[in-house]
Amino acid sequence: MKKKQKRGVYKKVKNTSFVIREQTGLNYCVDQQVQQHHLNSEYFVTHHKLIIGNCMSMEEIQNESVHLMVTSPPYFNAPFDYKCVFKDYGQYLGVMSKVAKEIFRVLQSGRIAVLNIDDMLINGEKFPIVADATRIFLKAGFRYRDRIIWKKPEGYLRISRRSGVMLQNPYPMYFYPDNLLESIIIFQKGKFDYRSIPKETRETSKIDLKEFQDKKWFMTLWDMVNVLPGATLEKDIATFPEELPYRAIKLFSYKGETVLDPFAGSGTTMKVARDLGRNSIGIELKEKLISIIKKKLGFEGQMQLHNSSDTFNVVIRKEKYAHIG
């Protein structure tokens, strides 16, 4: 039986039923005994941990302790969300390579990594991010499992002027389509042992086939409405809709397991993980997002919506803004 290592300093916050743990040490592992107890319980008490730091290193997370990874990383130097973050495309790919290696290390054998990403047009040059990310994850050791296309409603266009070039110049060679699609690429670490999951856990995690069929999850084209710019908890944050991690978590994890989002942003994946009875670990570079993530997860005055025994912990690294190159 493994035990927590180097727990750090615990601080009980008054007038709340949860504990925020500020930990200066870097070694941490999920308490397997508590986790197994929860698997055997009627209600799933879940634990959520936010690490403020750079996800090129996930040193707080033990090898093969995560059951699913769902994330949407930066789309290189996307004009609206990540302008000039990376000095060049080579540096961006270098960061992605380090993150992919860490994801492979912390993910359990047989488990799934879901990456929401797409190609990006920067100053007139289109960067093949999906192809390069696929190559990077394969090189890290993953198997390529599938690709799903996320289709947004036609009313959601952030660069609508792009296609307008044709209206002003109705001649060949002026065609630049507006993008309504994004990619969801799915990787797998080895092969999954279906017999490793207890019958009780399988039953409590059973997928609603009516929802599966009505929402057409079986297709490689998913119609989902994106979060509108300026939403209350999403201002100036690149986000994806809850529906995306909702489907991924339901399809690729069991209740009581742990979901990782190394680019946590506003905490959408963590929030959905809690809603679905899963534990979560999020890594986010921006410390100012702690309060937003906490609120989104329901740990700021909304405890009645969830199991009151759930916990939310924050680890703040001393060198959280280390150079990304």
N, C-alpha and C positions, 0 to 999 in steps of 0.2 A: 504494500500500500504506500503510494507516494504522498508526501506531505508538502505543504507550502514551504518555500524557501525564502528566507530573508523578507519577512512580511513588511518591514518598514514601520512607519508611524501611522496609527489609526486615530481618527478624530470623529467623535460622535457629534453630529450637528443637532442642536437643540430644536425642539418642536417638530422633529421629523422622525419618521420610522425607518430611515435608511442611514447608511453609514458612508461617508466619503473617506476614502483611504488615500492619503498622499504618501507616496512611496518614493524614496530617493534611491533605493537599491534597484538593480536591474534584473534580478532573478525572480521569476514568478512562474508558477504552474497552477493549472486548475486543480482544485482539490477533488481528486477522483472519488473519494469516499462520499463527499457531499453530493457530487453529481449523480452517483449511482443511487443514493437515497432518493433523490428527486425523481429519477426515472421510475422508481417503484411507488411514487406517491400519486394520488389522484390529481393533485394540482402541481404544476411545474413551477417551482421557485426558480427564477432565472437570475443570472449574474452578468453585469455589463461593465466592461472596462474600457476606458478611453485613455489612450496613450498620446500625449502631446509630444510630437517629435517627427523625425524623418523616417518614412517607411522603408528606406533602403536597408535599414537594419531593424529587425524585429526581435532583438535579443531578449526582450521580456517574455517571449512566447516560446514554450518548450517545443522540441521536435515532435512532429506528428500529433499535436494536441488540438488541431482545428479540424472540423468536419466539413466545412464548406467555406469557400471564399467568393464573395460577391462585391464587385467594385466598379466604379467608373473613373478611371484615371484622367489626368489632364490630357486634352487633345492638342499636344504640342503647344504652340503659342497662339491658341484660339483667340481671335480678335476681341471677343466680348469678355472672356473669363480668365485667360492666361497670357495676355499680351506681354511679350518680351520676358517671360519667366525663364526661358532657356536661351542660352547664347546662340545655339544652333541645333540642328536636327540630330547631329551626332551625339551631343550631350543628352538630349532627350532620350534617345535609344539606349544610352548607357545607363540612365536612371531606371528605365523600364527593365533592363537586363538584371540589375541588382534586385529590384523588387520581385521579379519573377523567380529568381533563385531562392529568395527568402520565403515566398509563398509555397514553393515546392517543399522547402524544408519543414515548415510548420504544419502543412496539410497531411492528414492521415493517408495511408496507402489506400488507393481505390477511390478516393474522394474527388470532388469536382471544384474547378475554379471557373467562375463566370465573369467575363470581362465585357463591359459595355463601352464601346469605343467606335470611332469612325475616322475616315480620312479627313484631312483638313486643308482648306485653301488659305494660304498665307501670302499676301502680297502678290497674288496672281499665280502662285505655284501650288500645285496640289501634292500633298505629302501622303504616301501610301501607308498610313499608320496601321490599318487592319492587317495588311500583309506582313509588315515588319513585326508587329506584336505577335502574330501567329508564329513567325519564325523564331522570335525570342523565347516564347513559351515552350516551343518544341525543343529548342536547344537546352532549356532549363531542365528538361526531362519529362515534360507532360506529353500525353497523347492528345491528338486533335479529335474531339468527339462530335462537335456539331457547330453549326452557325445558324442563328435566327436573325431575321430582319425585323427591326422595330419600325413600324410605320406610324408617323404622327398625323394628326388631322391636317387637312389641307390649309386650314386657317392659321396654322402655326408656322410662320416663316420669319426668320430673323434676318435674312439677307435677301429680301425680295427684290432689291434693286438689281441683283445679279442677272436674273432672267430678263430684266427690262432692257438690257443692252440690245437684244434682238428687236424690241419694239422701236428703238431709235435707229437701228441699223438692220433692216430686214434683208440681209444678204448672207450668203454662205460664210461660215467661219466665225459668226458672231454668237453662236449658240453656247450658253452657259446655264445649265438647269439649276433651279433652286433645290436644295436637298431636304427631303422630308423623311429620310431614312437614316437609321443608325444600326450598327452591328452589335449583336450579342454573341460573342464567341465563347465556346464552352470547351474546356480542357479537362482531362482526367489524369490523375496520378496512378498509373498502373490499373489493376482490375479490382473491382469491388467484390467482397465476399458477402453475398446476400444472406448467407446463413449466420453471419456474425451478429445480426440484430435480433434480440429477443422477441418472441411472438407478441408479448404485451406492448412493447414499444412500437412494433409494426402497426398494430391495431390502432393505437392512440394517434398515430401519424398518418392514418389512411387518407388518401386524397379523395376529395368529393368529385366523383365522376361526372355529376351533372354540371358542376362549375367547369370542369376540364373540357367537357364537350360544348357547353353553351358559349364559353369564351374562346373556344378553338385553340386551346393550348397545344393541341396535337399538330398544329401547322408550323411551318418555318417562317410564317409571317404573322407577327403579333401586332394588332392594332391597339395602341395605348396612347392616352392623352398625356402630354408632358406637363410638368409644373409650369405655370405661367410666370414670366419674369415679374419680380416685385412681390411675390407671395410673402406673407408675413415673416415666416422663418427662413426664407430663401433669398433674401435680398443680397445681391452681389456674390452669390454662391452658385457654382455650377451644380445643378441638381438633376436627378432622374425621378420618375414617378414611383410612388410606393408599389405600384402594380408590378414593376420589374423585379425587385427583390422578393416581393410576395410570391410570385410564381417560382422563382429560383429556389427560395427556401423551402417552399412546399414540395417541389419536385425532387430536390437533391439533399434533404436533411431530415433527420428524425427529431421529435420533441426531446428536449433536454440536451441536445448537442450544441456545439459552439460554431458561430458564424463570424467570419473575419471580414472587415472592410478596411483595407490599408489606406484608402483615400476617403476617409469618413465624411468629410464635408459637413453638412448640417445634421448628419446622423440618420439618414433615411433607412439604410440597411439595418442599423442597430435597433431603430424603432420598430421596424417590421419584425425583426427577430424576437423582440420582447412580446409583441402582439401574438406571435405564433408559438410561444413557449420555448424559444431557443435562447441560449446564452449568446452574448456578442462581445467581440473585441473590435474597437475602432482605433485607427491611427490617424491623427490629423496634425498638420504642421502649425495651424493657427490657434494659439491659445485663446484668442478672443471668441472662438466658437464654442467654448465649453458650456456657457450658459444656454446657447441656442440648442445644442445637442441634449443637454439635460432637460430642457423644457420639452423638446420634441419627444423624448423617450418617456415623458410623464413623471419625471422625478422632481417636478417643481410645482407641487400643489394639485397634481392630478392622480395621486396615488390610489384613489378609489376605483380607478379604471382598471387597475392591474392587481396582481398579488402583492399585498403590502410587505411581504418578506423579500421581495426582489431587492437587489443591491446595485448601486452605481458607484464605480471607483474611478478615480483619475490618477494617472501617473504623469508627472511633468518632468521631462528630462532636462538636465542642466544645459545640454548642448542641442536643444531642439531645433535651432536654426542653422545647423551645420550646413556647409556648402553642398549643393546638390550634385555637383559634377563628380 
